């Protein structure tokens, strides 16, 4: 399991603390120090069943560019490249399980499926539910 975090983010700290408490093994990617490529972001949004603009934070250094970029298929690659170049604008934390299931774990509900396995509670065989995410308008 891998989790993309910003250590300054309270939601990221809460997610890693919950994984630690549950005894779940994971790898941390500090995505501001090790930004994802446009291709990696494309894979993440595909696994989420979302579009790049759904995982964008509208505040920060590239806010004007984000607000100006049309939310349509013709601009999908431009969105991916903008987020790769400005990782501060990516929603976080993003968790990807070993089976490829991915969630934006900003809420306890979105994180909880990653915290327990069936039966013994040791985290083995993590049961995954669809991510809880309320995207904005397309």
Legacy VTK file of the C-alpha trace (Angstrom):
# vtk DataFile Version 3.0
C-alpha trace
ASCII
DATASET POLYDATA
POINTS 138 float
0.000 0.000 0.000
1.215 3.489 -0.817
-0.033 6.789 0.565
0.715 10.163 -0.997
1.062 12.722 1.772
1.986 16.254 2.617
3.375 16.052 6.181
1.993 19.535 6.908
-1.570 18.349 6.160
-3.678 17.327 9.163
-5.721 14.860 7.057
-2.494 13.156 5.919
-1.186 12.940 9.476
-4.513 11.515 10.654
-4.512 8.910 7.868
-0.958 7.716 8.558
-1.671 7.637 12.311
-4.755 5.480 11.682
-2.771 3.117 9.432
-0.053 2.891 12.097
-2.592 2.208 14.844
-4.171 -0.543 12.726
-0.743 -2.088 12.089
-1.054 -1.706 8.321
2.189 -1.701 6.331
2.472 1.126 3.819
4.958 3.226 1.900
4.887 7.010 2.195
5.351 9.184 -0.851
5.838 12.833 -0.003
4.336 13.971 -3.243
5.563 17.562 -2.906
9.171 16.300 -2.746
8.603 13.464 -5.239
5.839 14.750 -7.535
3.846 12.257 -9.575
4.166 12.389 -13.333
1.220 13.182 -15.557
1.070 9.458 -16.412
0.966 8.482 -12.722
-1.809 11.007 -12.119
-3.730 9.647 -15.116
-3.555 6.157 -13.608
-4.724 7.437 -10.207
-7.714 9.349 -11.555
-8.651 6.360 -13.719
-8.597 4.068 -10.664
-10.683 6.623 -8.772
-13.181 6.806 -11.623
-12.751 10.583 -11.686
-11.330 13.278 -13.904
-8.177 15.284 -13.099
-10.153 18.399 -12.154
-11.938 16.373 -9.450
-8.650 15.843 -7.598
-7.490 19.458 -7.948
-7.365 21.891 -5.051
-8.393 25.320 -6.377
-6.201 27.334 -3.995
-2.459 27.924 -4.113
0.160 29.164 -6.561
-1.539 27.956 -9.760
-5.092 28.829 -8.677
-5.690 31.183 -11.598
-4.567 28.562 -14.127
-6.762 25.929 -12.473
-9.815 28.181 -12.495
-9.245 29.152 -16.141
-8.716 25.640 -17.529
-11.903 24.148 -19.019
-13.131 20.941 -17.406
-13.531 18.820 -20.511
-11.968 15.874 -22.311
-10.092 18.158 -24.716
-8.178 19.600 -21.747
-7.709 16.390 -19.749
-3.991 16.096 -20.567
-3.457 19.783 -19.787
-5.030 19.182 -16.360
-2.734 16.218 -15.711
0.329 18.235 -16.725
-0.765 21.220 -14.623
-1.197 19.022 -11.536
2.114 17.234 -12.144
3.868 20.611 -12.390
2.003 21.966 -9.340
1.561 19.018 -6.954
0.431 21.314 -4.137
-2.900 21.395 -5.982
-3.489 17.624 -5.696
-6.060 16.477 -3.126
-4.525 14.405 -0.363
-3.986 11.919 1.111
-4.293 9.460 -1.765
-4.015 5.786 -0.848
-3.425 3.004 -3.355
-3.772 -0.551 -2.061
-1.652 -3.389 -3.382
-4.576 -4.506 -5.569
-4.672 -1.048 -7.222
-7.766 0.204 -5.425
-7.359 3.909 -4.785
-9.112 6.461 -2.575
-8.780 10.061 -1.554
-8.762 9.392 2.185
-9.796 12.798 3.512
-12.596 11.342 5.629
-12.675 8.479 8.135
-15.256 6.778 5.898
-12.927 6.820 2.888
-10.003 5.589 4.994
-11.775 2.863 6.976
-11.800 0.157 4.260
-7.996 0.292 4.208
-7.726 -0.262 7.964
-9.096 -3.751 8.493
-9.103 -7.131 6.883
-11.814 -9.719 7.257
-11.805 -11.592 10.530
-8.577 -11.223 12.471
-8.116 -7.450 12.196
-4.428 -7.728 11.284
-4.900 -5.841 8.021
-4.194 -8.877 5.838
-6.492 -9.054 2.840
-7.657 -5.482 3.192
-11.334 -5.215 2.292
-11.785 -2.291 -0.055
-14.947 -0.287 -0.612
-15.401 2.328 -3.311
-13.908 5.690 -2.353
-16.248 8.200 -0.816
-15.752 11.324 -2.852
-18.134 14.075 -3.712
-16.787 15.662 -6.889
-17.743 19.141 -7.920
-19.455 19.936 -11.188
-17.922 18.499 -14.334
LINES 1 139
138 0 1 2 3 4 5 6 7 8 9 10 11 12 13 14 15 16 17 18 19 20 21 22 23 24 25 26 27 28 29 30 31 32 33 34 35 36 37 38 39 40 41 42 43 44 45 46 47 48 49 50 51 52 53 54 55 56 57 58 59 60 61 62 63 64 65 66 67 68 69 70 71 72 73 74 75 76 77 78 79 80 81 82 83 84 85 86 87 88 89 90 91 92 93 94 95 96 97 98 99 100 101 102 103 104 105 106 107 108 109 110 111 112 113 114 115 116 117 118 119 120 121 122 123 124 125 126 127 128 129 130 131 132 133 134 135 136 137
